[in-house]
Amino acid sequence: MATPAQWLAGARPRTLPAAVAPVLVGTGAAVALDGFRLVPALLALVVALALQIGVNYANDHSDGKRGTDADRVGPMRLVGSGAATARQVLVAALAAFAVAGVAGLALAALSSWWLVAVGAVCIAAAWTYTGGPLPYGYRALGEVFVFVFFGPVAVVGTTYVQTRTLPGLAFAVSVPVGLLIVAILVVNNLRDIEGDARVGKRTLAVLLGDRGTRLLYAALLVVPFLVVAAVGTTRPWALLALAAAPLALAPVRTVLAGGRGPALIAVLASTGVLTLGTGVLLAAGLAIS
């Protein structure tokens, strides 16, 4: 039976900035448009966190059943390590999705019932990342889906539930957030590239190879700040997010220098901090504007 500490590790807390940052930035855009509403913002945060934890447990369940987690360097795998059964982890994933569903229904009641359909698609995408007969995470499509759901869907969705509009500002600021969260996935897959290749898991990292994936990671940490600079031409306070750019130096240096294994675990944590820091500063800049 897994201990509470193991369940916490299995939830992969280092990935949670990917849930928090989009909600912060979407809320910052809502404030900038004089449409901030506290309750929908908090519900959006609950939905985002529950979905992220749910997808982490769902991936643990699916990868564990397929045997692709047997040889990993990264965070705790509950099924792969034998700490918990596949059924127990499945129940944990379903519980997290249920929390997201309940909060999502409350959010829909406060804004639009169309969000029920959006939420259903989000849960389906979370499950089929590594679950089901055709997991898209095994077909080099993970980065595309992560960008779409953690960028435009999460950021614009958060703004929408507060303002009832789909403003261009929200779409623009969703791009740097989405790209930074894709970087979290890329460095995770870079760390696992050899093991994934052995078990036939064809991630984008496996297709690009080691060097190509390292260059992609570096680009994903540079382009977001170029987009922020572009947004700053109309919303100058958004440039506050550029203060987070120095946080990108150490992880980029480690990745381009060929860091492997435990070094990339540290890079994963640093990328999460960078994502959260950028999200906080960008949201603050938008709010001030």
C-alpha positions in Angstrom: 0.0 0.0 0.0 1.5 3.4 -1.0 2.2 5.9 1.7 0.8 9.4 1.7 4.2 10.7 0.7 4.3 8.3 -2.3 0.8 9.4 -3.3 1.9 13.0 -3.2 5.0 12.1 -5.2 2.8 10.2 -7.7 0.7 13.4 -8.2 4.0 15.0 -9.6 3.8 18.3 -7.7 6.5 19.8 -9.9 4.1 19.8 -12.8 1.4 21.8 -10.9 2.7 25.2 -12.1 1.3 24.1 -15.5 -2.1 24.2 -13.9 -1.7 27.4 -11.9 0.1 29.7 -14.5 -2.7 29.7 -17.1 -5.4 30.6 -14.6 -3.2 33.4 -13.2 -2.6 34.9 -16.7 -6.2 34.4 -17.7 -7.3 36.2 -14.6 -4.8 39.0 -15.2 -6.3 39.5 -18.6 -9.8 39.6 -17.0 -8.6 42.3 -14.6 -7.0 44.3 -17.5 -10.4 44.2 -19.2 -12.3 45.2 -16.0 -14.0 41.9 -15.8 -12.4 40.2 -12.7 -14.7 37.9 -10.8 -13.3 36.1 -7.8 -15.5 33.0 -7.5 -15.2 31.9 -11.2 -11.4 32.5 -11.0 -11.1 30.3 -7.9 -13.3 27.6 -9.5 -11.1 27.7 -12.6 -8.1 27.1 -10.4 -9.7 24.1 -8.8 -10.6 22.7 -12.2 -7.0 23.2 -13.5 -5.3 21.6 -10.5 -7.7 18.7 -10.3 -7.3 18.0 -14.1 -3.5 18.2 -13.8 -3.4 15.8 -10.8 -5.9 13.5 -12.6 -3.9 13.3 -15.8 -0.7 12.6 -13.7 -2.4 9.6 -12.0 -4.0 8.5 -15.3 -0.6 8.5 -17.0 0.8 6.5 -14.1 -2.0 4.0 -14.4 -1.8 3.6 -18.2 2.0 3.6 -18.5 2.2 1.2 -15.5 -0.2 -1.3 -17.1 1.7 -1.1 -20.4 5.0 -1.7 -18.6 6.6 1.5 -20.0 7.4 2.8 -16.5 9.5 -0.1 -15.4 12.8 1.7 -15.9 12.5 5.4 -15.1 14.8 8.1 -13.7 12.1 10.6 -13.0 9.4 11.1 -10.3 7.7 8.4 -8.4 5.6 6.0 -10.5 3.1 4.3 -8.3 2.1 1.4 -10.5 5.6 0.9 -12.1 7.3 0.8 -8.7 4.7 -1.6 -7.3 3.8 0.9 -4.5 0.1 0.9 -5.6 -2.0 -1.3 -7.9 -3.3 -0.1 -11.2 -6.8 -0.2 -9.9 -5.9 2.1 -6.9 -4.2 4.6 -9.1 -7.2 4.5 -11.5 -9.5 5.3 -8.6 -7.3 8.2 -7.7 -7.4 9.6 -11.2 -11.1 9.2 -11.5 -11.5 11.0 -8.1 -9.4 13.9 -9.3 -11.5 14.1 -12.6 -14.7 14.0 -10.5 -13.5 17.0 -8.5 -12.7 18.8 -11.7 -16.1 17.9 -13.1 -18.0 19.2 -10.0 -16.1 22.4 -10.0 -16.6 22.7 -13.8 -20.3 22.3 -13.5 -20.4 25.1 -10.9 -18.3 27.2 -13.3 -20.7 26.5 -16.2 -23.7 27.5 -14.0 -22.0 30.8 -13.4 -21.0 31.5 -16.9 -22.1 29.2 -19.8 -23.3 25.7 -20.1 -21.1 25.3 -23.2 -18.3 24.8 -20.7 -19.6 21.4 -20.0 -18.7 20.3 -23.5 -15.3 21.9 -23.2 -14.7 20.2 -19.8 -15.7 16.8 -21.3 -13.1 17.3 -24.1 -10.5 18.3 -21.6 -11.0 15.1 -19.5 -11.1 13.0 -22.6 -7.8 14.5 -23.7 -6.3 14.0 -20.3 -7.2 10.3 -20.3 -6.2 9.6 -23.9 -2.7 11.1 -23.5 -1.4 7.7 -22.5 -4.7 5.8 -22.0 -7.0 4.1 -24.5 -6.2 2.1 -27.6 -4.6 5.0 -29.4 -2.7 7.2 -26.9 -1.6 10.4 -28.7 1.3 10.9 -26.2 2.8 7.8 -27.8 2.5 9.3 -31.3 4.5 12.5 -30.9 1.3 14.6 -30.5 1.6 15.4 -26.8 3.3 18.8 -27.3 0.5 19.9 -29.7 -2.3 18.9 -27.3 -0.5 20.4 -24.3 -0.1 23.7 -26.0 -3.7 23.9 -27.0 -5.2 22.8 -23.7 -2.7 24.6 -21.3 -2.4 27.7 -23.6 -5.5 29.0 -25.4 -8.1 26.7 -23.7 -7.0 27.3 -20.2 -6.0 31.0 -20.4 -8.8 32.1 -22.7 -11.3 29.9 -20.8 -10.3 31.5 -17.5 -10.8 35.0 -19.0 -14.1 34.0 -20.5 -15.7 32.7 -17.3 -15.0 36.1 -15.8 -15.7 38.5 -18.6 -18.0 36.4 -20.8 -15.9 37.5 -23.8 -13.1 36.0 -25.9 -10.7 38.9 -26.2 -7.6 39.0 -28.4 -5.5 39.9 -25.4 -6.2 36.6 -23.7 -5.3 34.7 -26.9 -2.0 36.6 -27.2 -0.9 36.0 -23.6 -1.9 32.3 -23.8 1.0 31.7 -26.3 3.9 32.3 -23.9 2.1 30.3 -21.2 1.4 27.4 -23.5 5.0 27.3 -24.8 6.5 27.2 -21.4 4.3 24.4 -20.3 5.2 22.5 -23.5 8.8 23.0 -22.4 8.0 21.1 -19.2 6.8 18.1 -21.2 9.8 18.3 -23.6 12.4 18.2 -20.8 10.4 15.3 -19.2 10.5 13.4 -22.5 14.1 14.3 -23.0 15.0 12.7 -19.7 13.1 9.5 -20.7 14.1 9.4 -24.3 16.2 6.2 -24.1 13.6 4.3 -22.1 10.8 5.4 -24.3 12.6 4.4 -27.4 13.2 0.9 -26.0 9.5 0.3 -25.2 8.3 1.8 -28.5 6.9 5.0 -27.0 7.3 7.4 -29.9 7.3 10.8 -28.3 8.4 13.9 -30.2 11.7 13.6 -28.3 12.3 10.1 -29.6 11.6 11.3 -33.2 13.7 14.4 -33.0 16.6 12.7 -31.2 18.7 13.9 -28.3 20.2 17.0 -30.0 17.0 18.1 -31.7 15.1 17.9 -28.5 17.6 19.9 -26.6 17.4 22.7 -29.2 13.6 22.6 -29.1 13.7 23.0 -25.4 15.9 26.1 -25.7 13.6 27.6 -28.3 10.6 27.0 -26.1 12.2 29.1 -23.4 13.2 31.9 -25.7 10.1 32.4 -27.9 7.7 33.1 -25.0 9.7 36.2 -24.0 9.6 37.4 -27.5 5.8 37.1 -27.5 5.7 39.0 -24.2 7.8 41.8 -25.7 5.3 41.9 -28.6 2.3 42.1 -26.2 4.2 44.9 -24.3 3.9 47.2 -27.3 0.3 47.6 -26.5 0.3 46.7 -22.8 3.6 48.0 -21.5 3.2 46.6 -18.0 3.1 43.1 -19.5 6.9 43.6 -19.9 7.1 42.9 -16.2 7.2 39.2 -17.1 10.6 39.7 -18.7 12.0 39.9 -15.2 11.5 36.1 -15.1 13.8 35.6 -18.1 17.0 35.1 -16.0 15.3 32.0 -14.5 15.7 30.4 -18.0 19.5 30.7 -18.1 20.4 27.8 -15.8 18.0 25.1 -17.2 18.9 26.1 -20.8 22.6 25.9 -20.0 22.2 22.4 -18.4 20.2 21.1 -21.3 22.5 22.4 -24.1 25.5 21.2 -22.2 24.1 17.6 -22.4 22.7 17.1 -18.9 21.1 13.7 -18.3 19.2 11.8 -15.7 19.2 13.5 -12.3 20.4 16.8 -13.9 17.2 16.8 -16.0 15.0 16.2 -13.0 16.4 19.5 -11.6 15.8 21.1 -15.0 12.2 20.0 -14.8 11.8 21.7 -11.4 13.5 24.8 -12.7 11.2 24.9 -15.8 8.2 24.7 -13.5 9.5 27.6 -11.4 10.2 29.6 -14.6 6.6 28.9 -15.8 5.1 29.9 -12.5 7.3 33.0 -12.1 6.5 34.1 -15.7 2.8 33.5 -15.1 2.8 35.5 -11.8 4.6 38.5 -13.3 2.6 38.5 -16.6 -0.6 38.3 -14.6 0.5 41.2 -12.4 1.6 43.3 -15.4 -1.8 42.7 -17.1 -3.7 43.6 -13.9 -1.7 46.8 -13.4 -2.4 47.8 -17.0 
